[in-house]
Amino acid sequence: MNHLKVRSQPTKVVIQATEALPVVLEAMQIVSEIVGSTLGPGGRPVLIEKQEYGLPPFLTKDGVTVYKSLGFENAAMDLVMEAIRDPAIHTANEAGDGTTTATILAASIVRKVHEWHQKHPDQSPQAICRTLQAMIDDGLRFLQERSVAATMRLPDGSLDPEGNKLLLAVAKTSANGDEDIAEASLKASQMAGDGGNVLLTEAPGSGYKVEKVEGYSLPVGWEDTAKSLAANWFTDQAREVCRVENPRVIVYHGKLSGMTSLTPILEKVIAQYEANQGDDVAAILGYGAESGVIASTCKEKDCKKALALMEVTGKGVVWGCKGHPQQAEPIELLLDECRRLGKTVIVAASSFSDMVLTSFFMNFRREDSPQLVPCLIPQGPSSNYQLQVMHDIAAVVGATVIDPVSAREAKLSCLGPGVSAFEMDRLRSSFEGAAYKSAALRSDPYRHQLAARIDAVTKQVQRAASSLDRTYTQERLAKLTGGLIRLTVCGVSNADIRERRDRVEDAICAIRGATREGCLPGGCWGLFVMARYISERYEAEVSSVLVEALREPFRRLLLNAGCSEAEVAKIRTEMIEKVEALSESASSAGWRDAKPEIFDAITKTWIDPFEAGILDSTPAVDRAVRSAAAQMPVGYLGGIIAFKRDDELERKEALAATAYQRAVAQGANEANERG
């Protein structure tokens, strides 16, 4: 029997230019109204239902989250929304804030471009868009050159009181006036530093908790590493934690399915441990030099010969090569440094077989063998992520990454001097300290090793292939620089936590943006200044397209605050007059000195934004305007081609997916119920 493949051509919806533009304007206006309802202190949160089965709905006032959740049943309108959504989301990814402003601006600009094109059908729409883009670039350059710098730290490393006051105001504005969020976000940013990273976690309760994660941490613990055998490594049964002091580290690139490859290096560890328990000074110092905790080569210029024990006196030890004997540190100091290296070894590897884990915990309890603790390296978004993390750990602990081939000839120096402690709980493993701190008598090589690794990871961030890779690499860089900070968002429900977390993310991104590029007075003041600048320098007929559009977010902000259309018109006129009152000379000298005034939507009064603490980060304003400008071509579409939705098919697929997820959640298996 011949089986013919069923061929079905999707039904296309083709809309001509004359019909397409009303669809575009309607779709953008609806999106602008919904997303714009969250703008400003008077903005309203939006309740969003999750499509996935079993997940509760959540409440958010975050514009980008609302935007991502939108959809139209009409195929053409949904296509328009998808086309204009990416630039707005890109604004959030770059600046962390400004999505709502960008959405309102985009709808207004597209409408104004469409109106201008209707009045001037003989003019090239591409030409007008290029002209408007040049105006926008010029206006944004004017804003950036005159933004107020907000530095977190002074050149001597101390906190800048004035700069941090501005950053706190930026964070508070971005967090919709929540002082607790602003203070927690600023504290986390201060602790993280320029190269640091702030990790957001969630927990039940109230308030916000900021803490520093010491050393290099991994998001895996004994639950993933050792599973049912984990209890054999607990040093604190009550807390279910394994903690060991002064461990050394083997960084093994590969899966450990047997002990054969590690046997040679572990035998050397035991030999050194036994020598350290004895009185043979030469043997102790020899192993110490091989391990890298004391010097192993002569420090004299152009002499790299191996050092040897020349003589032991009551005052110290003569430790040098035959041509350059040197009086070294007191013998007690050298011996203490060498004897610090015990027999506890952390083995960091890609994976462990059950046989290897069994051998590890049997050795962990024995007195005459190395105390081996497994540490699983987590997988990441790329195939070489594990290897990159291994090199990071090696730089921190002063070790060398080995593999199944090089492990057989590994020396004690491959383990490095180790770290001060290693702790593994259920969900996290942490290396506390660093090699250059452990090797007090020979710290320079390990400092250089860590610095070189930081430089390498910094370059990896710059050439990351995707935003996901960049996020993971930035997290690794933060751990290496000691700037990994955890900010815990607490709430009474999932919806409450999610809404708080969105505002925390906005505040942190706003602080970072203001630190890099400065800040501006809030309340849409920057948009009004930009509109004034453009209107004064360009032809009125063309510039009016942008001037009116740039003032639209201010109108939406006032409407959200409860003002009527008449009040909005009056306040808007006053805002234009106050901006025009600022002379260009005062602006170039500094807007802060010019004492600008903005309208406070909460108190309904005119205030000094710097005194009241209502400031926007410059990147948020810049990216919002650029994102909106990218939507201009949508205002003169030649048509829309979309695929008509099969509502019945989509409904059946959704029901089938929901039924399957419910069955999985309840542990049901249809095959087991068949007769």
Protein Blocks (a to p, Z undefined) as FASTA:
>chain_A
ZZdddddddddddddfklmmmmmmmmmmmmmmmmmmmgojkbccdddddfbghiacdddf
bfklmmmmgccfblklmmmmmmmmmmmmmmmmmnopaklmmmmmmmmmmmmmmmmmmmmm
mbcfklmmmmmmmmmmmmmmmmmmmcccddfbdfkopacfklmmmmmmmmmmmnnopakl
mmmmmmmmmmnommlccdddddededjdddddehjddfbdfklmnmmmmmmmpcblknop
acdehiacdddedddfbfklmmmmmmmmmmmmmmmmmmblklmmmmmmmnopacfbdfbe
hiacdcddfbdcfkbccdddfklccddddfklmmmmmmmpccbdcdddfbdcfklmmmmm
mmmmpmkbccdddddddddfbfklmmmmmmmmmmmnopacddfklmmmccfklnonojfb
dcddfkbccdedjfklmmmmlmmlmmmmmmmmmmmmmmmmmmpcbfklmmmmmmmmmmmn
opaccdddddfbfklmmmmmmmmmmmmmmmmmmmmnopcdehhlmmmmmmmmmmmmmcfk
lmmmmmmmmmmmmmmmmmmnopafklmmmmmmmmmmmmmmpcfklmmnopklnopadddf
klopacdfklnopacdfklmmmmmmmmmmmmmmmmcfbdcdddddfklmmmmmmmmmmmm
mmmmnopafklmpZZ
